[in-house]
């Protein structure tokens, strides 16, 4: 976790300066490390192959100079996709109205996994509508979360609506 935070600190300002937002950084593997960076345009348009290449070149240059990863690794730059992860608190506000899956680091009322309609954010809590009941999930305890692709979601993206 500490290394991915360091990498974000190194690449974040440059990627943003190019007009993109770093959605998530993931470093996986043991012998063959893979640094995966998900990015998207700040203007809300879709990520293109050219955009991925531009971000990749910039990240490569920074990583070559700063060298925060010991040994060899592969860099992958991609779009977050339709079933994008929700990582930052602002993501939970931006994608309110959509169906999401949320996994918690610790149980909330005996449950660690939730699926429901995202209602946004109140202070540091994510609001979720599940089976007609609103629940609040502490943002700090969310391990992972992502959008769920539904027919309604796809209709919204085809009409240019909010994803």
C-alpha positions in Angstrom: 0.0 0.0 0.0 2.8 2.4 0.9 4.5 1.8 -2.5 1.4 2.5 -4.5 0.8 5.7 -2.5 4.4 6.7 -3.3 3.9 5.9 -7.0 0.7 8.0 -7.0 2.5 10.9 -5.5 5.2 10.6 -8.2 2.9 10.3 -11.2 -0.4 12.0 -10.1 0.5 15.6 -10.8 2.0 14.8 -14.3 -0.9 12.7 -15.3 -3.4 15.4 -14.2 -1.3 18.0 -16.0 -1.9 15.9 -19.2 -5.6 16.2 -18.6 -6.2 12.8 -17.0 -7.2 11.5 -13.6 -5.5 8.5 -12.0 -8.4 6.2 -11.0 -6.4 3.4 -9.4 -2.9 2.1 -9.1 -2.4 -1.6 -8.5 1.0 -3.4 -8.1 0.7 -7.2 -8.3 2.8 -10.3 -8.8 5.9 -11.6 -7.1 8.5 -12.5 -9.7 6.9 -10.7 -12.7 5.5 -7.5 -11.2 2.8 -5.6 -13.0 2.1 -2.0 -12.4 -1.5 -1.3 -13.5 -2.6 2.3 -13.7 -6.3 3.1 -14.5 -6.8 6.6 -15.8 -9.6 8.6 -17.5 -9.8 12.0 -19.0 -10.6 14.8 -16.6 -13.2 16.2 -19.0 -15.4 13.2 -18.7 -14.9 11.9 -22.2 -14.0 8.2 -22.8 -10.4 7.0 -22.7 -8.8 6.3 -26.0 -5.8 4.2 -27.1 -4.0 7.5 -27.8 -4.8 8.7 -24.3 -3.5 5.4 -22.7 -0.3 5.7 -24.8 0.2 9.4 -23.8 -0.2 8.5 -20.1 2.0 5.4 -20.4 4.9 7.4 -21.9 4.7 10.0 -19.2 4.5 7.4 -16.4 7.4 5.5 -17.9 9.6 8.6 -18.0 8.9 9.4 -14.3 9.4 5.8 -13.2 12.7 5.5 -15.1 14.0 8.6 -13.2 12.6 8.0 -9.8 12.9 4.2 -9.9 10.5 3.4 -6.9 10.1 -0.3 -7.8 13.0 -2.7 -7.2 13.6 -5.0 -10.2 11.7 -5.4 -13.4 8.0 -4.8 -13.9 5.5 -4.4 -16.7 3.5 -1.1 -16.9 -0.1 -1.4 -18.0 -2.3 1.7 -18.5 -6.0 1.3 -19.1 -9.4 2.8 -18.8 -11.4 1.9 -15.7 -14.1 0.3 -18.0 -17.8 0.3 -17.5 -17.7 -1.7 -14.3 -15.2 0.7 -13.0 -13.9 0.6 -9.4 -15.0 3.4 -7.1 -11.9 4.4 -5.2 -12.0 8.0 -4.2 -14.8 9.5 -2.1 -15.8 11.8 -4.9 -16.4 8.7 -7.1 -19.3 7.7 -4.8 -20.9 11.1 -5.3 -20.2 11.2 -9.1 -21.8 7.9 -9.8 -24.8 8.2 -7.4 -28.0 6.7 -8.8 -26.1 3.6 -10.1 -26.0 0.1 -8.7 -22.8 -0.8 -6.9 -21.1 -3.7 -5.1 -19.2 -2.8 -2.0 -16.9 -5.0 0.1 -15.9 -3.8 3.6 -12.7 -4.5 5.5 -14.8 -5.3 8.6 -18.4 -6.3 9.0 -21.2 -3.8 9.3 -24.1 -5.3 11.2 -22.7 -8.8 10.6 -22.2 -8.2 6.8 -19.1 -7.4 4.7 -20.6 -7.4 1.2 -23.3 -5.0 0.0 -25.1 -4.4 -3.3 -27.5 -1.6 -3.8 -28.3 1.7 -5.4 -25.6 4.4 -4.6 -27.2 7.5 -3.1 -24.1 9.6 -2.7 -22.0 10.6 0.3 -22.8 12.1 3.7 -19.6 13.4 5.4 -17.3 10.4 5.3 -20.0 7.8 4.8 -21.3 6.2 1.5 -25.1 6.1 1.3 -26.6 2.9 -0.2 -30.2 1.9 -0.8 -30.7 -1.8 -0.2 -34.1 -3.5 -0.3 -35.8 -0.2 0.4 -33.6 0.7 3.3 -30.9 3.4 3.4 -27.6 2.3 5.0 -24.4 4.3 5.7 -21.1 2.6 5.1 -17.9 4.3 6.5 -15.7 5.2 3.5 -12.6 4.4 5.5 -13.7 0.8 5.9 -14.4 0.2 2.2 -12.0 -2.4 0.8 -13.2 -2.3 -2.7 -16.2 -1.1 -4.6 -17.3 -1.1 -8.3 -20.2 -0.2 -10.5 -22.6 -3.0 -11.5 -23.5 -3.1 -15.2 -27.2 -3.2 -15.5 -29.6 -2.6 -18.4 -30.5 0.8 -17.0 -26.8 1.7 -16.7 -26.2 0.7 -20.3 -29.2 2.8 -21.5 -27.8 5.8 -19.6 -24.3 5.4 -21.2 -25.8 5.0 -24.7 -27.8 8.2 -24.3 -24.8 10.1 -23.0 -26.1 10.2 -19.5 -24.3 9.8 -16.2 -22.4 6.6 -15.9 
